[in-house]
Amino acid sequence: MEDLALLVLRLALGSVFIAHGAQKLFGWFGGPGLKGTAGFFEQIGIKPGSTMALLAGLAEFGGGLLVLLGFLTPVGALAIIAVMIAAIFRVHLANGFFNTSGGYEFNLSLIAVAAALLIAGAGAYSLDGVLGILW
């Protein structure tokens, strides 16, 4: 049952981050694309905006894909954790805890799920499990 639970966590978290990365990288799902993300990053003092937008999009999309597939899961989980910590400190912390005020509640929840996968591993229903990659 634990392997099934890890699969559910991986599929949910991976999907969320693939979608968010696709918003930043490609402008899919109503996202701003690289140019819009770069502009936002420059506005909040993250420079160079275009480079940092690309890195954030790749961390989200790539990290989400790795987690979803359960391949090199710690790498994907760490990418997700890193980008969420950056988002908390650069965007959400000043708004308090609750998401309704633009706070860091949601980011913290995503970090917790990624950290759980980092600690527990991807489980048997993963490429890590099939390939015998143990962490």
Order of alpha helices (4+ residues) and beta strands (2+ residues): alpha-alpha-alpha-alpha-alpha-alpha
